[in-house]
Amino acid sequence: MKRLLGFFAVLLLTTVSYAQSGAKMELKLDTVDYGTTSKETDNGIRFFEFTNTGDAPLIIKDVKSSCGCTVPSWPKEPIAPGKSGKIEVKYNMTPGPIRKTITVQSNAVNHSDGVVALKIKGDVTKKEEVNILDKKKSLPNQ
């Protein structure tokens, strides 16, 4: 009987120790798709929305981009349990495909070492330039 009670006590303690308490970052989306866009029609700003579903304040320690063409900004103050926040990402809209990663470092216990990888993707098209001389050449002589 003592062994059985001892087994259940160890099982209970093990289960309780695996229960995660602390800040938890739940993202609405971990990838933002710009789609096909152009510099003339899009400012390049997008948001990653998240909620702290844990029982401790969520602290975002740092946010880094995989290149200098993407600039992230994030809330510097702790996010209280149950509250939401946004990480803003501004892409410089250089023509070509977009495939970038934004790495978020936080105290979130539901992500390995508190690190979350966010992604942006899409395609920025170049505005087609019309050469006036080419247009004149295609006009019939008058």
Phi and psi restraints in degrees (value plus and minus 20) as a CYANA .aco file:
   2 LYS   PHI     -83.7   -43.7
   2 LYS   PSI     -58.1   -18.1
   3 ARG   PHI     -84.4   -44.4
   3 ARG   PSI     -61.7   -21.7
   4 LEU   PHI     -84.2   -44.2
   4 LEU   PSI     -64.5   -24.5
   5 LEU   PHI     -84.9   -44.9
   5 LEU   PSI     -60.0   -20.0
   6 GLY   PHI     -82.8   -42.8
   6 GLY   PSI     -61.3   -21.3
   7 PHE   PHI     -81.5   -41.5
   7 PHE   PSI     -66.4   -26.4
   8 PHE   PHI     -86.5   -46.5
   8 PHE   PSI     -54.2   -14.2
   9 ALA   PHI     -85.5   -45.5
   9 ALA   PSI     -64.5   -24.5
  10 VAL   PHI     -84.8   -44.8
  10 VAL   PSI     -62.4   -22.4
  11 LEU   PHI     -81.1   -41.1
  11 LEU   PSI     -63.3   -23.3
  12 LEU   PHI     -83.6   -43.6
  12 LEU   PSI     -66.2   -26.2
  13 LEU   PHI     -84.4   -44.4
  13 LEU   PSI     -59.9   -19.9
  14 THR   PHI     -84.0   -44.0
  14 THR   PSI     -63.4   -23.4
  15 THR   PHI     -84.2   -44.2
  15 THR   PSI     -63.9   -23.9
  16 VAL   PHI     -85.5   -45.5
  16 VAL   PSI     -58.1   -18.1
  17 SER   PHI     -89.7   -49.7
  17 SER   PSI     -45.5    -5.5
  18 TYR   PHI    -103.5   -63.5
  18 TYR   PSI     -35.4     4.6
  19 ALA   PHI     -87.3   -47.3
  19 ALA   PSI     105.2   145.2
  20 GLN   PHI    -103.5   -63.5
  20 GLN   PSI     102.3   142.3
  21 SER   PHI    -140.4  -100.4
  21 SER   PSI     124.9   164.9
  22 GLY   PHI     115.2   155.2
  22 GLY   PSI    -185.8  -145.8
  23 ALA   PHI     -96.4   -56.4
  23 ALA   PSI     120.8   160.8
  24 LYS   PHI    -152.7  -112.7
  24 LYS   PSI     105.9   145.9
  25 MET   PHI    -119.9   -79.9
  25 MET   PSI      95.0   135.0
  26 GLU   PHI    -128.5   -88.5
  26 GLU   PSI      97.2   137.2
  27 LEU   PHI    -110.2   -70.2
  27 LEU   PSI     122.5   162.5
  28 LYS   PHI     -88.2   -48.2
  28 LYS   PSI     -67.3   -27.3
  29 LEU   PHI    -162.6  -122.6
  29 LEU   PSI     125.3   165.3
  30 ASP   PHI    -124.8   -84.8
  30 ASP   PSI     -20.2    19.8
  31 THR   PHI    -156.2  -116.2
  31 THR   PSI     113.3   153.3
  32 VAL   PHI    -133.5   -93.5
  32 VAL   PSI     106.9   146.9
  33 ASP   PHI    -123.5   -83.5
  33 ASP   PSI      94.3   134.3
  34 TYR   PHI     -91.7   -51.7
  34 TYR   PSI     -39.5     0.5
  35 GLY   PHI      50.2    90.2
  35 GLY   PSI    -173.8  -133.8
  36 THR   PHI    -118.8   -78.8
  36 THR   PSI     101.2   141.2
  37 THR   PHI    -164.4  -124.4
  37 THR   PSI     157.1   197.1
  38 SER   PHI    -157.2  -117.2
  38 SER   PSI     139.9   179.9
  39 LYS   PHI     -83.6   -43.6
  39 LYS   PSI     -51.4   -11.4
  40 GLU   PHI     -91.5   -51.5
  40 GLU   PSI     -46.9    -6.9
  41 THR   PHI    -130.5   -90.5
  41 THR   PSI     -23.2    16.8
  42 ASP   PHI    -158.9  -118.9
  42 ASP   PSI     114.1   154.1
  43 ASN   PHI    -104.5   -64.5
  43 ASN   PSI     -27.4    12.6
  44 GLY   PHI      62.2   102.2
  44 GLY   PSI     -14.9    25.1
  45 ILE   PHI    -113.8   -73.8
  45 ILE   PSI     109.8   149.8
  46 ARG   PHI    -156.8  -116.8
  46 ARG   PSI     144.9   184.9
  47 PHE   PHI    -149.3  -109.3
  47 PHE   PSI     121.7   161.7
  48 PHE   PHI    -126.5   -86.5
  48 PHE   PSI      97.0   137.0
  49 GLU   PHI    -116.4   -76.4
  49 GLU   PSI     122.5   162.5
  50 PHE   PHI    -164.3  -124.3
  50 PHE   PSI     141.3   181.3
  51 THR   PHI    -151.0  -111.0
  51 THR   PSI     120.8   160.8
  52 ASN   PHI    -106.4   -66.4
  52 ASN   PSI      84.7   124.7
  53 THR   PHI    -116.8   -76.8
  53 THR   PSI     -11.5    28.5
  54 GLY   PHI    -109.8   -69.8
  54 GLY   PSI    -187.7  -147.7
  55 ASP   PHI    -134.2   -94.2
  55 ASP   PSI      -3.1    36.9
  56 ALA   PHI    -158.9  -118.9
  56 ALA   PSI     138.8   178.8
  57 PRO   PHI     -81.8   -41.8
  57 PRO   PSI     119.0   159.0
  58 LEU   PHI    -111.8   -71.8
  58 LEU   PSI     104.6   144.6
  59 ILE   PHI    -135.7   -95.7
  59 ILE   PSI      99.0   139.0
  60 ILE   PHI    -110.4   -70.4
  60 ILE   PSI      92.6   132.6
  61 LYS   PHI     -99.7   -59.7
  61 LYS   PSI     -61.4   -21.4
  62 ASP   PHI    -181.3  -141.3
  62 ASP   PSI     131.8   171.8
  63 VAL   PHI    -155.9  -115.9
  63 VAL   PSI     104.3   144.3
  64 LYS   PHI    -146.0  -106.0
  64 LYS   PSI     126.7   166.7
  65 SER   PHI    -121.2   -81.2
  65 SER   PSI     136.9   176.9
  66 SER   PHI     -95.6   -55.6
  66 SER   PSI     -30.0    10.0
  67 CYS   PHI    -175.9  -135.9
  67 CYS   PSI     149.6   189.6
  68 GLY   PHI     -96.9   -56.9
  68 GLY   PSI     -27.0    13.0
  69 CYS   PHI    -100.4   -60.4
  69 CYS   PSI     -28.2    11.8
  70 THR   PHI    -143.5  -103.5
  70 THR   PSI     103.5   143.5
  71 VAL   PHI    -135.3   -95.3
  71 VAL   PSI      94.3   134.3
  72 PRO   PHI    -113.3   -73.3
  72 PRO   PSI     131.7   171.7
  73 SER   PHI    -159.2  -119.2
  73 SER   PSI     127.8   167.8
  74 TRP   PHI    -165.8  -125.8
  74 TRP   PSI     142.9   182.9
  75 PRO   PHI     -87.8   -47.8
  75 PRO   PSI     109.8   149.8
  76 LYS   PHI    -107.2   -67.2
  76 LYS   PSI     -42.2    -2.2
  77 GLU   PHI    -107.7   -67.7
  77 GLU   PSI     132.5   172.5
  78 PRO   PHI     -81.4   -41.4
  78 PRO   PSI     125.2   165.2
  79 ILE   PHI    -117.4   -77.4
  79 ILE   PSI      97.5   137.5
  80 ALA   PHI     -87.0   -47.0
  80 ALA   PSI     135.0   175.0
  81 PRO   PHI     -74.8   -34.8
  81 PRO   PSI     113.9   153.9
  82 GLY   PHI      66.2   106.2
  82 GLY   PSI     -30.0    10.0
  83 LYS   PHI    -114.4   -74.4
  83 LYS   PSI     143.1   183.1
  84 SER   PHI    -137.2   -97.2
  84 SER   PSI     143.5   183.5
  85 GLY   PHI    -172.0  -132.0
  85 GLY   PSI     156.6   196.6
  86 LYS   PHI    -156.5  -116.5
  86 LYS   PSI     122.7   162.7
  87 ILE   PHI    -129.0   -89.0
  87 ILE   PSI     100.3   140.3
  88 GLU   PHI    -112.2   -72.2
  88 GLU   PSI     117.5   157.5
  89 VAL   PHI    -147.2  -107.2
  89 VAL   PSI     107.1   147.1
  90 LYS   PHI    -137.1   -97.1
  90 LYS   PSI      97.1   137.1
  91 TYR   PHI    -115.8   -75.8
  91 TYR   PSI     122.1   162.1
  92 ASN   PHI     -98.1   -58.1
  92 ASN   PSI     -20.6    19.4
  93 MET   PHI      42.7    82.7
  93 MET   PSI      17.4    57.4
  94 THR   PHI     -87.3   -47.3
  94 THR   PSI     110.5   150.5
  95 PRO   PHI     -76.7   -36.7
  95 PRO   PSI     118.0   158.0
  96 GLY   PHI     110.5   150.5
  96 GLY   PSI    -197.8  -157.8
  97 PRO   PHI     -92.2   -52.2
  97 PRO   PSI     127.7   167.7
  98 ILE   PHI    -129.2   -89.2
  98 ILE   PSI     103.3   143.3
  99 ARG   PHI    -167.6  -127.6
  99 ARG   PSI      68.9   108.9
 100 LYS   PHI    -148.0  -108.0
 100 LYS   PSI     134.8   174.8
 101 THR   PHI    -142.2  -102.2
 101 THR   PSI     116.5   156.5
 102 ILE   PHI    -134.2   -94.2
 102 ILE   PSI     103.6   143.6
 103 THR   PHI    -122.9   -82.9
 103 THR   PSI     103.1   143.1
 104 VAL   PHI    -126.6   -86.6
 104 VAL   PSI     107.4   147.4
 105 GLN   PHI    -129.6   -89.6
 105 GLN   PSI     105.2   145.2
 106 SER   PHI    -166.3  -126.3
 106 SER   PSI    -196.0  -156.0
 107 ASN   PHI    -118.7   -78.7
 107 ASN   PSI       0.8    40.8
 108 ALA   PHI     -87.7   -47.7
 108 ALA   PSI     106.9   146.9
 109 VAL   PHI    -103.8   -63.8
 109 VAL   PSI     -32.6     7.4
 110 ASN   PHI    -110.7   -70.7
 110 ASN   PSI     -13.5    26.5
 111 HIS   PHI    -147.2  -107.2
 111 HIS   PSI     123.7   163.7
 112 SER   PHI     -78.2   -38.2
 112 SER   PSI      99.4   139.4
 113 ASP   PHI      37.2    77.2
 113 ASP   PSI      -1.3    38.7
 114 GLY   PHI      53.6    93.6
 114 GLY   PSI      -6.5    33.5
 115 VAL   PHI    -120.1   -80.1
 115 VAL   PSI     110.8   150.8
 116 VAL   PHI    -145.6  -105.6
 116 VAL   PSI     113.0   153.0
 117 ALA   PHI    -121.2   -81.2
 117 ALA   PSI     100.7   140.7
 118 LEU   PHI    -126.6   -86.6
 118 LEU   PSI     129.3   169.3
 119 LYS   PHI    -149.4  -109.4
 119 LYS   PSI     126.0   166.0
 120 ILE   PHI    -143.5  -103.5
 120 ILE   PSI     126.2   166.2
 121 LYS   PHI    -168.6  -128.6
 121 LYS   PSI     145.2   185.2
 122 GLY   PHI     131.3   171.3
 122 GLY   PSI    -184.0  -144.0
 123 ASP   PHI    -167.5  -127.5
 123 ASP   PSI     104.5   144.5
 124 VAL   PHI    -121.0   -81.0
 124 VAL   PSI     100.7   140.7
 125 THR   PHI    -112.1   -72.1
 125 THR   PSI     133.3   173.3
 126 LYS   PHI    -110.7   -70.7
 126 LYS   PSI     117.9   157.9
 127 LYS   PHI     -85.6   -45.6
 127 LYS   PSI     109.6   149.6
 128 GLU   PHI     -93.8   -53.8
 128 GLU   PSI     102.5   142.5
 129 GLU   PHI    -112.6   -72.6
 129 GLU   PSI     115.1   155.1
 130 VAL   PHI    -123.2   -83.2
 130 VAL   PSI     104.6   144.6
 131 ASN   PHI    -105.7   -65.7
 131 ASN   PSI     100.0   140.0
 132 ILE   PHI     -81.8   -41.8
 132 ILE   PSI     -56.6   -16.6
 133 LEU   PHI     -84.5   -44.5
 133 LEU   PSI     -57.8   -17.8
 134 ASP   PHI     -84.6   -44.6
 134 ASP   PSI     -56.5   -16.5
 135 LYS   PHI     -84.5   -44.5
 135 LYS   PSI     -63.8   -23.8
 136 LYS   PHI     -82.8   -42.8
 136 LYS   PSI     -56.6   -16.6
 137 LYS   PHI     -86.1   -46.1
 137 LYS   PSI     -50.2   -10.2
 138 SER   PHI    -104.6   -64.6
 138 SER   PSI     -30.0    10.0
 139 LEU   PHI     -97.8   -57.8
 139 LEU   PSI     121.6   161.6
 140 PRO   PHI     -87.8   -47.8
 140 PRO   PSI     128.5   168.5
 141 ASN   PHI     -87.1   -47.1
 141 ASN   PSI     123.0   163.0
